[in-house]
Amino acid sequence: MGKPTDKGKARRQGALPLSGLLPYLKPYRKHTILGPLFKLIEAVLELYLPTLMAQVIDKGVAAGDTGYILRMGGVMLGIVTVGLCCALVCQYVASIASQGFGTGLRNAVFRHISTFSHAELDRFGTPSLINRVTNDVNQLQYAVAMLIRLVVRAPFLCIGGVIMALTIDWKLSLIIIVAIPLFVLIIVLVMKATVKLHRLVQKRLDGLTLVLRENLSGVRVIRAFARTGLERKRFASAADEHRDASIRVGRISAFLNPATQLIMNAAILAIVWFGGVRVEAGGMTTGEIIAFINYVNQILLALIVVANLVITFTRAYASAGRVLEVLGTQPAVAGAAQTPELSLESPAVEFDHVFFSYDDGEDELTDITVSIPRGAAVGVIGGTGSGKSTLMGLLARYYDVRAGAVRVDGADVRDYPLDVLRGKIGMVPQKAELFSGTIAENIRWGRPDADDEAVRRAAATAQAAEFIDRLPQGYDSPVERGGANFSGGQKQRLTIARALVREPEILVLDDSSSALDYATDAALRRAVRAASREMTVFTVSQRVSTVRQSDIILVLDDGRLAGAGTHEELLETCEAYQEICRSQERGEEAAG
């Protein structure tokens, strides 16, 4: 049955701990120290201002000493100027650190996603991965900026304000000691209520992105079937779900500021009331009351900042979990460190009792066993969902087998470094994907160092030269995003040329000529066959006419190998192939 597939099993981990983000902040250690340090200096100076104001009122205003007022005013102006400079320095280094952290993390997540097998890409989904790379990293980037700018300053102002208030009058400070726990209680309650809701908002955003992506990529189909109205309703429904989740978070978060303002104003009112009593009794001066109120304002405003930081960090915590989940997921398919020992006497490709299923579900492929000699033209045919593309995906190791083995040149594909394995294979997928640039640049994706002659030769073999030469700019003609400026057949021929230019040992044409007419399809097959007799060519198709001249035809039926042989042999021995031939003959007769 072949060797077990321990190496091919998905190695999934849970989300990394939050410490997994620290390496991306490590290059900015100086910034994370300097920023809070300058912010701390600003906070110290800010704490000293109310005391100076009290002296101005008690010694300057009360005594009518204009000179003292001016001197102290100059001192206060100097303190404010120094504080402003410290704030600007902190803002500058916080911007560098947060932007650098965000860029490094975003690049790391993208690099990690690029190592995922198709199994991980299917599990997360494209819209969710896009949101994690963009929106979630932005949330973390903003949180880092707030961490540097405010996390030290706000608590210091709270603690320092309490100490300064106690030095003025400890009895009046009891009002602050009562108010602060109420503040903390409200913050904790809001944080508990919003953590899960922020995750829900991100999930709803994933759903909204999915609908938007499907509508933009499938706009032609939507219009062709007059489904625009229904898709608008579908998008509106997804948008409503996102709105409702956001409103639920907003309602709870909106409670924070009014509640804290109520406590703050109540505390100030109590201080004014009892402070007035203390002034009348001679226990405090007017300047001390004003300084005390300023300290209370500083304390409670700092607590409001803390409350808003809680909301910011709650969102960031939810985003961190989503980002770390990606970084903590190990790809199910990992390449070997060294190229295995190859045997040129072995079959080019061998499927040895191959079983495969998606996510441990029902088998998509069951006990596939077949050997393909070098240089063979192999046709793969079967009904929709019979496993044709899945089988080719195992060859390129997009997924790993559940049991059995796939071998190339006598070595298990799991023993190859991925770049070496895929360097042997020219894969032309079902869906023709082109990239913005020029025609020549798209063809050179197969081999970046290919010269102009190699590019033209590949295009000629792929039957693309005829339409390229008619373009005003020829091979320098622009390719719009996704190849939108080319027809389906033209895109397919360009993707075939992209695979051919690398001169692979194995060429896989996965239903890649479905948009071509019969004459062009036949010319393509002849040209590919003539281009290299050494190349092993797999042609996946539902057309009997496309595969009938193949040296070997593999017939798949519901994930099983129903037959393997030439066209003539299968007509005599394979019932599934006979049915495919009969159905297509009936279709051609009906069309005629």
MARKOLMAR-144977 format. One record per residue (C-alpha): residue in three letters; x, y, z. Coordinates in Angstrom, 2 decimals, decimal comma, padded with zeros to 5 digits. Each point is the difference from the previous one (the first is absolute). Example, Ala and Ser with C-alpha at 12.3 -4.5 7.8 and 13.67 -1.06 7.14 Angstrom:
<sites>
("ALA" (012,30 -004,50 007,80));
("SER" (001,37 003,44 -000,66));
</sites>
This chain:
<sites>
("MET" (000,00 000,00 000,00));
("GLY" (003,02 002,32 -000,04));
("LYS" (001,54 001,78 002,93));
("PRO" (-002,12 001,83 002,55));
("THR" (-000,69 003,66 -000,43));
("ASP" (001,20 001,42 003,31));
("LYS" (002,10 002,55 -001,88));
("GLY" (-002,99 001,07 -002,01));
("LYS" (-002,46 000,42 002,86));
("ALA" (-001,01 003,56 000,74));
("ARG" (002,09 001,32 002,89));
("ARG" (-002,44 002,46 001,46));
("GLN" (000,73 001,91 003,16));
("GLY" (-002,16 002,31 002,01));
("ALA" (000,56 003,73 -000,07));
("LEU" (003,41 001,03 001,30));
("PRO" (000,14 001,84 003,35));
("LEU" (000,07 003,79 -000,13));
("SER" (003,76 -000,17 000,53));
("GLY" (000,09 -001,21 -003,61));
("LEU" (-000,34 003,64 -001,04));
("LEU" (003,05 001,20 001,94));
("PRO" (002,60 -000,96 -002,65));
("TYR" (-001,59 002,51 -002,38));
("LEU" (000,39 002,75 002,61));
("LYS" (003,56 -000,99 000,90));
("PRO" (001,72 002,16 -002,71));
("TYR" (-001,66 003,04 001,59));
("ARG" (001,09 -000,56 003,61));
("LYS" (001,64 003,44 000,17));
("HIS" (-003,19 001,62 -001,22));
("THR" (-002,15 -001,88 002,51));
("ILE" (002,29 001,28 002,78));
("LEU" (000,56 003,57 -001,22));
("GLY" (-003,66 000,65 -000,80));
("PRO" (-001,38 -000,81 003,48));
("LEU" (003,00 001,73 001,61));
("PHE" (-000,73 003,31 -001,73));
("LYS" (-003,70 -000,45 000,73));
("LEU" (000,87 -000,55 003,66));
("ILE" (001,99 003,24 000,07));
("GLU" (-003,02 001,79 -001,47));
("ALA" (-002,25 -001,56 002,67));
("VAL" (002,34 001,07 002,83));
("LEU" (-000,02 003,58 -001,27));
("GLU" (-003,78 -000,11 -000,41));
("LEU" (-000,40 -001,14 003,61));
("TYR" (002,05 002,95 001,24));
("LEU" (-002,15 002,64 -001,75));
("PRO" (-002,99 -000,01 002,44));
("THR" (002,38 000,56 002,94));
("LEU" (001,53 003,00 -001,78));
("MET" (-003,49 001,30 -000,76));
("ALA" (-000,90 -000,24 003,70));
("GLN" (003,09 002,06 000,87));
("VAL" (-000,89 002,63 -002,61));
("ILE" (-003,49 000,36 001,49));
("ASP" (001,03 -000,08 003,68));
("LYS" (003,22 002,05 -000,22));
("GLY" (-000,43 002,05 -003,13));
("VAL" (-003,68 000,74 -000,55));
("ALA" (-000,95 000,18 003,68));
("ALA" (002,92 002,36 000,78));
("GLY" (-000,27 001,94 -003,27));
("ASP" (003,63 -000,82 -000,85));
("THR" (000,11 000,46 -003,79));
("GLY" (003,71 -000,77 -000,23));
("TYR" (-000,48 -003,36 001,72));
("ILE" (-002,90 -000,81 -002,33));
("LEU" (002,12 000,78 -003,08));
("ARG" (003,00 -001,99 001,27));
("MET" (-002,10 -003,03 000,79));
("GLY" (-001,87 000,41 -003,28));
("GLY" (003,33 -000,15 -001,83));
("VAL" (000,96 -003,14 001,90));
("MET" (-003,33 -001,60 -000,88));
("LEU" (000,41 000,96 -003,65));
("GLY" (003,45 -001,58 -000,05));
("ILE" (-001,38 -003,20 001,57));
("VAL" (-002,77 -000,14 -002,61));
("THR" (002,53 000,51 -002,83));
("VAL" (002,27 -002,77 001,25));
("GLY" (-003,04 -002,26 000,44));
("LEU" (-001,08 000,71 -003,58));
("CYS" (003,46 -000,90 -001,33));
("CYS" (-000,04 -003,25 001,98));
("ALA" (-003,45 -000,83 -001,39));
("LEU" (001,17 000,61 -003,57));
("VAL" (003,04 -002,25 000,47));
("CYS" (-002,22 -002,73 001,44));
("GLN" (-002,44 000,36 -002,88));
("TYR" (002,85 -000,28 -002,51));
("VAL" (001,58 -003,14 001,46));
("ALA" (-003,44 -001,59 000,55));
("SER" (-000,79 000,50 -003,68));
("ILE" (003,28 -001,62 -001,07));
("ALA" (-000,44 -002,95 002,34));
("SER" (-003,68 -000,65 -000,76));
("GLN" (000,38 000,33 -003,76));
("GLY" (003,11 -002,17 000,01));
("PHE" (-001,68 -002,59 002,21));
("GLY" (-003,06 -000,06 -002,28));
("THR" (002,10 -000,34 -003,14));
("GLY" (002,13 -002,79 001,44));
("LEU" (-003,01 -001,91 001,33));
("ARG" (-001,94 000,41 -003,25));
("ASN" (002,95 -001,30 -002,01));
("ALA" (000,44 -002,94 002,38));
("VAL" (-003,67 -000,96 -000,21));
("PHE" (000,09 000,22 -003,80));
("ARG" (003,17 -002,11 -000,18));
("HIS" (-001,57 -002,59 002,29));
("ILE" (-003,20 -000,11 -002,03));
("SER" (002,10 -000,63 -003,11));
("THR" (001,26 -003,23 001,62));
("PHE" (-003,53 -001,32 000,55));
("SER" (-001,20 -002,99 -001,92));
("HIS" (-003,38 000,09 -001,66));
("ALA" (-001,44 -001,63 003,14));
("GLU" (000,81 003,04 002,19));
("LEU" (-001,10 002,45 -002,69));
("ASP" (-003,32 -001,84 -000,24));
("ARG" (-000,41 -000,03 003,78));
("PHE" (000,59 003,72 000,57));
("GLY" (-001,50 001,29 -003,26));
("THR" (001,37 002,82 -002,12));
("PRO" (-002,19 002,84 001,41));
("SER" (000,94 -000,86 003,59));
("LEU" (003,71 -000,11 -000,83));
("ILE" (-000,23 003,37 -001,77));
("ASN" (-001,66 001,55 003,06));
("ARG" (002,62 -001,48 002,32));
("VAL" (002,86 001,42 -002,08));
("THR" (-001,61 003,44 -000,30));
("ASN" (-002,61 000,93 002,60));
("ASP" (001,24 -002,14 002,90));
("VAL" (003,63 001,07 -000,43));
("ASN" (-001,17 003,63 -000,16));
("GLN" (-001,76 -000,45 003,36));
("LEU" (003,20 -001,36 001,53));
("GLN" (002,06 002,77 -001,55));
("TYR" (-002,28 002,62 001,56));
("ALA" (000,17 -001,80 003,35));
("VAL" (003,82 000,16 -000,05));
("ALA" (-000,14 003,76 -000,62));
("MET" (-002,38 000,44 002,94));
("LEU" (002,18 -002,28 002,13));
("ILE" (003,02 002,25 -000,48));
("ARG" (-001,86 003,30 000,27));
("LEU" (-002,50 -000,53 002,79));
("VAL" (000,48 -003,20 002,00));
("VAL" (002,70 001,55 002,22));
("ARG" (-001,38 003,53 000,07));
("ALA" (-003,58 -000,76 001,02));
("PRO" (000,76 -002,25 003,02));
("PHE" (002,77 002,36 001,12));
("LEU" (-002,37 002,98 -000,06));
("CYS" (-002,54 -002,01 002,02));
("ILE" (002,48 -001,07 002,66));
("GLY" (001,90 003,27 000,02));
("GLY" (-003,23 002,00 000,17));
("VAL" (-001,17 -002,01 003,01));
("ILE" (003,34 000,54 001,78));
("MET" (-000,02 003,74 -000,72));
("ALA" (-003,62 000,28 001,15));
("LEU" (000,87 -001,84 003,24));
("THR" (002,83 002,48 000,67));
("ILE" (-002,49 002,86 -000,28));
("ASP" (-002,77 -001,42 002,20));
("TRP" (-000,37 -003,72 000,88));
("LYS" (-003,58 000,36 001,24));
("LEU" (-001,24 001,45 -003,28));
("SER" (001,92 -002,73 -001,82));
("LEU" (-002,45 -002,57 001,35));
("ILE" (-002,36 001,14 -002,78));
("ILE" (002,58 -001,08 -002,59));
("ILE" (000,61 -003,31 001,78));
("VAL" (-003,74 -000,73 -000,26));
("ALA" (-000,27 001,09 -003,66));
("ILE" (002,93 -001,99 -001,41));
("PRO" (-001,35 -003,51 000,85));
("LEU" (-003,31 000,94 -001,67));
("PHE" (001,98 000,97 -003,10));
("VAL" (001,90 -003,29 000,01));
("LEU" (-003,21 -001,99 000,48));
("ILE" (-001,62 001,60 -003,05));
("ILE" (003,13 -000,62 -002,10));
("VAL" (000,15 -003,68 000,97));
("LEU" (-003,71 -000,54 -000,72));
("VAL" (000,28 001,63 -003,45));
("MET" (003,11 -002,00 -000,84));
("LYS" (-001,62 -003,32 000,93));
("ALA" (-003,09 000,82 -002,05));
("THR" (001,83 001,08 -003,16));
("VAL" (002,86 -002,50 -000,51));
("LYS" (-002,20 -002,68 -001,59));
("LEU" (-002,05 002,58 -001,88));
("HIS" (003,12 001,44 -001,66));
("ARG" (000,84 -003,49 -001,26));
("LEU" (-003,54 -000,29 -001,34));
("VAL" (000,37 003,34 -001,82));
("GLN" (003,18 -001,29 -001,71));
("LYS" (-001,79 -003,22 -000,96));
("ARG" (-002,90 001,96 -001,50));
("LEU" (002,54 002,12 -001,90));
("ASP" (001,45 -003,22 -001,46));
("GLY" (-003,49 -000,96 -001,19));
("LEU" (-000,57 003,43 -001,53));
("THR" (003,36 -000,18 -001,80));
("LEU" (-000,89 -003,44 -001,35));
("VAL" (-003,27 001,22 -001,53));
("LEU" (001,71 003,08 -001,44));
("ARG" (002,82 -002,07 -001,51));
("GLU" (-002,42 -002,49 -001,57));
("ASN" (-002,06 002,81 -001,50));
("LEU" (002,96 001,87 -001,45));
("SER" (001,66 -003,11 -001,45));
("GLY" (-003,29 -001,47 -001,24));
("VAL" (-001,64 003,17 -001,28));
("ARG" (-000,36 -001,36 -003,56));
("VAL" (-001,79 -003,13 001,19));
("ILE" (-002,24 002,02 002,32));
("ARG" (-001,07 002,29 -002,84));
("ALA" (-000,39 -002,88 -002,46));
("PHE" (-002,49 -001,69 002,34));
("ALA" (-001,69 003,26 001,02));
("ARG" (000,91 -000,61 003,65));
("THR" (001,08 003,56 000,76));
("GLY" (-003,02 000,68 002,20));
("LEU" (000,44 -003,20 002,01));
("GLU" (003,72 000,62 000,46));
("ARG" (-000,75 003,52 001,23));
("LYS" (-002,29 -001,53 002,62));
("ARG" (002,70 -002,53 000,91));
("PHE" (002,56 002,77 000,41));
("ALA" (-002,47 002,11 001,97));
("SER" (-000,66 -002,97 002,30));
("ALA" (003,75 -000,47 000,64));
("ALA" (000,40 003,75 000,53));
("ASP" (-002,93 -000,01 002,44));
("GLU" (001,56 -002,83 001,99));
("HIS" (003,27 001,92 000,21));
("ARG" (-001,88 003,17 000,95));
("ASP" (-002,00 -001,75 002,72));
("ALA" (003,13 -001,54 001,52));
("SER" (001,77 003,38 -000,12));
("ILE" (-002,99 001,72 001,60));
("ARG" (-000,04 -002,54 002,82));
("VAL" (003,65 000,79 000,73));
("GLY" (-000,63 003,71 -000,45));
("ARG" (-002,89 000,03 002,46));
("ILE" (002,11 -001,51 002,75));
("SER" (003,06 002,11 -000,82));
("ALA" (-002,14 003,15 -000,18));
("PHE" (-001,06 -000,62 003,60));
("LEU" (003,62 000,49 001,09));
("ASN" (000,45 003,75 -000,49));
("PRO" (-003,35 001,15 001,51));
("ALA" (000,52 -002,24 003,03));
("THR" (003,53 001,25 000,58));
("GLN" (-001,04 003,63 -000,59));
("LEU" (-002,77 -000,42 002,57));
("ILE" (002,45 -001,28 002,60));
("MET" (002,50 002,76 -000,84));
("ASN" (-002,54 002,81 000,25));
("ALA" (-001,47 -001,43 003,20));
("ALA" (003,51 -000,13 001,50));
("ILE" (000,73 003,61 -001,00));
("LEU" (-003,35 001,13 001,43));
("ALA" (000,78 -001,73 003,30));
("ILE" (003,48 001,56 000,07));
("VAL" (-001,39 003,51 -000,62));
("TRP" (-002,63 -000,51 002,71));
("PHE" (002,24 -001,44 002,72));
("GLY" (002,96 002,09 -001,11));
("GLY" (-002,04 003,13 000,51));
("VAL" (-000,71 -001,16 003,52));
("ARG" (003,72 -000,59 000,58));
("VAL" (000,89 003,48 -001,33));
("GLU" (-002,53 001,65 002,31));
("ALA" (001,42 -001,96 002,91));
("GLY" (003,52 001,17 -000,94));
("GLY" (001,26 -003,51 -000,77));
("MET" (000,75 000,77 -003,68));
("THR" (000,73 002,97 -002,21));
("THR" (-001,81 000,94 -003,21));
("GLY" (003,06 -000,87 -002,06));
("GLU" (000,18 -003,45 001,60));
("ILE" (-003,66 -000,65 -000,88));
("ILE" (000,65 000,97 -003,63));
("ALA" (003,15 -002,18 -000,09));
("PHE" (-001,96 -002,86 001,56));
("ILE" (-002,73 000,28 -002,64));
("ASN" (002,66 000,04 -002,73));
("TYR" (001,55 -003,17 001,41));
("VAL" (-003,39 -001,67 000,12));
("ASN" (-000,56 001,01 -003,62));
("GLN" (003,39 -001,43 -000,94));
("ILE" (-000,74 -003,24 001,81));
("LEU" (-003,46 -000,50 -001,42));
("LEU" (000,95 001,07 -003,53));
("ALA" (002,90 -002,45 000,14));
("LEU" (-002,47 -002,67 001,08));
("ILE" (-002,17 000,84 -003,01));
("VAL" (003,07 -000,44 -002,18));
("VAL" (000,55 -003,36 001,71));
("ALA" (-003,62 -000,90 -000,73));
("ASN" (000,46 000,80 -003,70));
("LEU" (003,27 -001,93 000,01));
("VAL" (-001,93 -002,96 001,31));
("ILE" (-002,28 000,16 -003,06));
("THR" (003,04 000,32 -002,31));
("PHE" (001,82 -002,91 001,62));
("THR" (-003,16 -002,10 000,06));
("ARG" (-000,28 000,38 -003,76));
("ALA" (003,73 -000,63 -000,35));
("TYR" (-000,27 -003,12 002,17));
("ALA" (-002,69 -001,42 -002,29));
("SER" (002,12 000,86 -003,06));
("ALA" (003,13 -001,45 001,60));
("GLY" (-001,78 -003,32 000,46));
("ARG" (-000,94 -000,09 -003,68));
("VAL" (003,51 000,95 -001,18));
("LEU" (001,73 -002,42 002,37));
("GLU" (-002,37 -002,76 -001,11));
("VAL" (001,41 000,40 -003,51));
("LEU" (003,60 000,15 001,21));
("GLY" (-000,57 -003,00 002,26));
("THR" (-001,41 -002,19 -002,75));
("GLN" (002,64 -002,26 -001,45));
("PRO" (-000,52 -000,98 -003,65));
("ALA" (-001,17 -003,55 -000,58));
("VAL" (002,46 -000,26 -002,88));
("ALA" (003,66 000,65 000,79));
("GLY" (002,88 -000,76 -002,31));
("ALA" (003,02 -002,13 000,86));
("ALA" (003,41 001,57 000,59));
("GLN" (001,86 -001,88 -002,73));
("THR" (-000,83 -001,43 -003,40));
("PRO" (-000,49 -003,78 000,23));
("GLU" (001,93 -002,52 -002,03));
("LEU" (-001,70 -000,28 -003,40));
("SER" (-000,15 -002,91 -002,42));
("LEU" (-000,25 000,67 -003,70));
("GLU" (-000,94 -003,65 -000,48));
("SER" (-003,16 000,45 002,11));
("PRO" (-003,32 001,13 -001,47));
("ALA" (-000,34 003,75 -000,44));
("VAL" (-003,06 000,00 002,27));
("GLU" (-001,41 -002,73 002,18));
("PHE" (-003,20 000,00 002,06));
("ASP" (000,30 -002,81 002,54));
("HIS" (-003,29 -000,91 001,76));
("VAL" (-000,88 003,66 000,43));
("PHE" (-002,83 001,00 002,33));
("PHE" (-000,95 003,63 000,55));
("SER" (-002,69 001,95 001,85));
("TYR" (-000,56 003,64 000,89));
("ASP" (000,09 000,68 003,76));
("ASP" (-000,27 -003,69 000,89));
("GLY" (-003,41 -000,25 -001,66));
("GLU" (-001,19 -002,50 -002,57));
("ASP" (002,72 -001,17 -002,40));
("GLU" (000,22 002,01 -003,21));
("LEU" (002,49 -002,46 -001,47));
("THR" (-000,02 -003,71 000,83));
("ASP" (002,87 -002,42 -000,61));
("ILE" (001,44 001,56 -003,15));
("THR" (002,90 -002,06 -001,32));
("VAL" (001,63 000,69 -003,37));
("SER" (003,49 000,54 -001,44));
("ILE" (000,76 002,52 -002,76));
("PRO" (003,15 -000,55 -002,13));
("ARG" (002,23 002,88 -001,03));
("GLY" (-001,05 002,01 -003,01));
("ALA" (-003,54 -001,41 000,01));
("ALA" (-003,00 002,02 -001,08));
("VAL" (-002,58 -000,69 002,71));
("GLY" (-003,67 000,87 -000,27));
("VAL" (-002,07 000,29 003,19));
("ILE" (-003,74 -000,12 -000,54));
("GLY" (-003,09 -000,43 002,14));
("GLY" (-003,23 001,60 001,02));
("THR" (-000,30 003,20 002,04));
("GLY" (001,23 -000,62 003,54));
("SER" (001,73 -003,25 -000,86));
("GLY" (003,33 001,21 001,45));
("LYS" (001,99 000,96 -003,10));
("SER" (001,29 003,36 001,27));
("THR" (000,46 -001,40 003,49));
("LEU" (002,31 -002,70 -001,38));
("MET" (002,10 002,60 -001,80));
("GLY" (000,10 002,12 003,16));
("LEU" (001,57 -002,92 001,86));
("LEU" (002,67 -000,23 -002,68));
("ALA" (001,00 003,64 000,57));
("ARG" (-000,49 -000,57 003,74));
("TYR" (-002,63 002,66 000,54));
("TYR" (-001,41 -002,54 002,44));
("ASP" (001,44 -003,16 001,51));
("VAL" (-001,40 -003,50 -000,36));
("ARG" (-001,86 -001,57 002,92));
("ALA" (001,60 -003,35 -000,76));
("GLY" (002,22 -001,40 -002,70));
("ALA" (002,64 001,94 -001,90));
("VAL" (000,53 002,16 -003,08));
("ARG" (003,46 -000,38 -001,52));
("VAL" (001,89 002,05 -002,56));
("ASP" (003,17 -001,53 -001,42));
("GLY" (-000,25 -002,77 002,57));
("ALA" (-000,04 002,33 003,03));
("ASP" (-003,01 000,83 002,17));
("VAL" (-001,14 003,56 -000,64));
("ARG" (000,07 000,55 003,79));
("ASP" (003,78 -000,53 -000,08));
("TYR" (000,56 002,87 -002,43));
("PRO" (000,64 003,65 000,85));
("LEU" (-003,14 001,71 -001,31));
("ASP" (001,87 002,29 -002,40));
("VAL" (001,86 -002,98 -001,50));
("LEU" (-003,18 -002,04 -000,43));
("ARG" (-002,00 002,82 -001,51));
("GLY" (002,96 000,98 -002,17));
("LYS" (-000,44 -003,36 -001,75));
("ILE" (-003,67 000,66 -000,70));
("GLY" (-001,63 002,50 -002,32));
("MET" (-003,52 000,43 001,37));
("VAL" (-002,78 001,62 -002,03));
("PRO" (-003,04 000,26 002,30));
("GLN" (-003,66 -000,12 -000,98));
("LYS" (-000,47 003,70 000,65));
("ALA" (002,33 002,12 -002,12));
("GLU" (001,69 002,55 002,26));
("LEU" (002,02 002,85 -001,47));
("PHE" (001,72 002,87 001,80));
("SER" (000,24 003,69 -000,81));
("GLY" (003,04 000,80 -002,13));
("THR" (000,80 -000,96 -003,59));
("ILE" (-000,53 -003,20 -001,96));
("ALA" (003,74 -000,73 000,05));
("GLU" (000,17 000,53 003,77));
("ASN" (-002,91 -002,40 000,53));
("ILE" (001,61 -002,71 -002,12));
("ARG" (003,32 000,50 001,82));
("TRP" (-001,72 -000,87 003,27));
("GLY" (000,84 -003,57 -001,00));
("ARG" (003,71 000,82 -000,34));
("PRO" (001,15 003,55 000,88));
("ASP" (003,31 -000,39 -001,90));
("ALA" (-001,66 -001,13 -003,24));
("ASP" (001,22 001,97 -003,02));
("ASP" (-002,26 001,47 -002,66));
("GLU" (000,44 -003,00 -002,26));
("ALA" (-001,12 -002,42 002,74));
("VAL" (-003,05 002,18 000,71));
("ARG" (-000,96 000,06 -003,67));
("ARG" (000,56 -003,73 -000,37));
("ALA" (-002,25 -000,75 003,00));
("ALA" (-002,69 002,32 -001,34));
("ALA" (000,14 -001,66 -003,42));
("THR" (-000,35 -003,47 001,52));
("ALA" (-002,94 001,20 002,11));
("GLN" (-001,69 001,39 -003,15));
("ALA" (000,17 003,49 001,50));
("ALA" (002,42 001,54 -002,50));
("GLU" (-002,72 000,53 -002,58));
("PHE" (-001,99 002,50 002,10));
("ILE" (003,06 001,51 001,73));
("ASP" (001,58 000,93 -003,34));
("ARG" (-003,20 001,81 -001,01));
("LEU" (000,20 002,30 003,04));
("PRO" (001,60 003,43 -000,66));
("GLN" (002,57 -000,48 002,80));
("GLY" (000,44 -003,73 -000,47));
("TYR" (001,58 -001,67 003,00));
("ASP" (000,22 003,37 001,78));
("SER" (-003,77 000,36 -000,07));
("PRO" (-001,42 000,75 003,46));
("VAL" (-001,92 -002,58 002,00));
("GLU" (-002,65 001,53 002,21));
("ARG" (-000,81 -001,35 003,45));
("GLY" (-000,98 -003,64 -000,33));
("GLY" (000,40 000,17 -003,79));
("ALA" (-003,30 001,83 -000,34));
("ASN" (001,00 001,32 -003,44));
("PHE" (000,28 -003,52 -001,48));
("SER" (-002,58 -002,63 -000,84));
("GLY" (-000,23 -003,30 001,87));
("GLY" (001,74 -001,91 -002,77));
("GLN" (002,81 002,56 -000,26));
("LYS" (000,59 -000,12 003,74));
("GLN" (000,15 -003,79 -000,08));
("ARG" (002,58 000,04 -002,77));
("LEU" (002,14 002,54 001,88));
("THR" (-000,07 -002,14 003,16));
("ILE" (001,04 -003,02 -002,06));
("ALA" (002,89 002,00 -001,47));
("ARG" (000,98 001,00 003,55));
("ALA" (000,30 -003,68 000,95));
("LEU" (001,78 -001,00 -003,22));
("VAL" (002,71 002,65 000,22));
("ARG" (001,51 -001,70 003,05));
("GLU" (000,42 -003,22 -002,03));
("PRO" (-001,24 -002,20 002,84));
("GLU" (000,51 -003,72 000,27));
("ILE" (-003,73 -000,41 000,70));
("LEU" (-002,70 002,18 -001,54));
("VAL" (-003,51 000,00 001,47));
("LEU" (-002,77 001,52 -002,11));
("ASP" (-002,91 -000,04 002,45));
("ASP" (-003,00 000,54 -002,26));
("SER" (001,91 003,03 -001,25));
("SER" (-001,31 -000,12 -003,60));
("SER" (-003,71 000,05 000,80));
("ALA" (-000,39 003,46 -001,56));
("LEU" (001,78 -000,99 -003,22));
("ASP" (-001,74 -001,14 -003,15));
("TYR" (000,64 -003,55 -001,22));
("ALA" (002,44 001,06 -002,73));
("THR" (002,14 002,10 002,34));
("ASP" (-000,15 -002,71 002,65));
("ALA" (001,23 -002,61 -002,48));
("ALA" (002,77 002,30 -001,25));
("LEU" (001,06 000,67 003,59));
("ARG" (000,24 -003,71 000,82));
("ARG" (002,06 -000,68 -003,12));
("ALA" (002,34 002,92 000,72));
("VAL" (000,52 -001,01 003,63));
("ARG" (000,70 -003,57 -001,03));
("ALA" (002,48 001,11 -002,65));
("ALA" (001,72 002,53 002,29));
("SER" (001,48 -002,66 002,28));
("ARG" (-000,19 -003,74 -000,27));
("GLU" (001,69 -000,25 003,40));
("MET" (-002,73 001,93 001,84));
("THR" (-002,68 -001,97 001,87));
("VAL" (-003,29 001,73 -000,74));
("PHE" (-003,21 -000,38 002,02));
("THR" (-003,08 001,35 -001,79));
("VAL" (-003,07 000,24 002,21));
("SER" (-003,19 000,42 -001,99));
("GLN" (-003,62 -001,04 -000,29));
("ARG" (000,30 -000,19 -003,80));
("VAL" (000,73 -003,42 -001,44));
("SER" (001,37 001,70 -003,12));
("THR" (002,65 001,72 002,14));
("VAL" (001,37 -003,16 001,63));
("ARG" (-000,66 -002,73 -002,57));
("GLN" (003,49 000,24 -001,59));
("SER" (001,71 -000,31 003,38));
("ASP" (002,39 -002,88 000,67));
("ILE" (-001,87 -000,75 003,22));
("ILE" (-003,46 001,15 001,02));
("LEU" (-000,93 -000,06 003,70));
("VAL" (-003,75 -000,25 000,56));
("LEU" (-001,17 001,22 003,41));
("ASP" (-003,46 -000,80 001,30));
("ASP" (-001,09 001,29 003,42));
("GLY" (003,58 000,19 001,26));
("ARG" (001,00 -003,46 -001,22));
("LEU" (002,15 -001,03 -002,95));
("ALA" (-002,57 -001,66 -002,26));
("GLY" (002,49 -000,78 -002,76));
("ALA" (003,40 000,75 -001,51));
("GLY" (001,09 -000,63 -003,57));
("THR" (-000,23 001,27 -003,55));
("HIS" (-003,21 001,26 -001,56));
("GLU" (-000,56 -003,27 -001,83));
("GLU" (000,73 -002,14 003,08));
("LEU" (-002,36 001,99 002,19));
("LEU" (-002,80 -000,22 -002,56));
("GLU" (000,17 -003,76 000,43));
("THR" (000,64 -000,32 003,73));
("CYS" (-001,20 003,11 001,89));
("GLU" (-003,74 000,53 000,42));
("ALA" (000,44 003,51 001,47));
("TYR" (002,05 001,10 -003,03));
("GLN" (-002,53 -001,56 -002,38));
("GLU" (-002,78 002,01 001,67));
("ILE" (002,00 003,23 -000,31));
("CYS" (000,57 -000,68 -003,71));
("ARG" (-003,66 -000,82 -000,61));
("SER" (-001,21 003,11 001,85));
("GLN" (002,29 002,27 -002,00));
("GLU" (-000,99 -001,64 -003,30));
("ARG" (-003,64 000,60 000,90));
("GLY" (000,81 003,58 000,88));
("GLU" (001,77 000,56 -003,31));
("GLU" (-002,92 -001,56 -001,88));
("ALA" (-002,47 002,19 001,87));
("ALA" (002,10 003,07 -000,72));
("GLY" (000,16 -000,99 -003,65));
</sites>
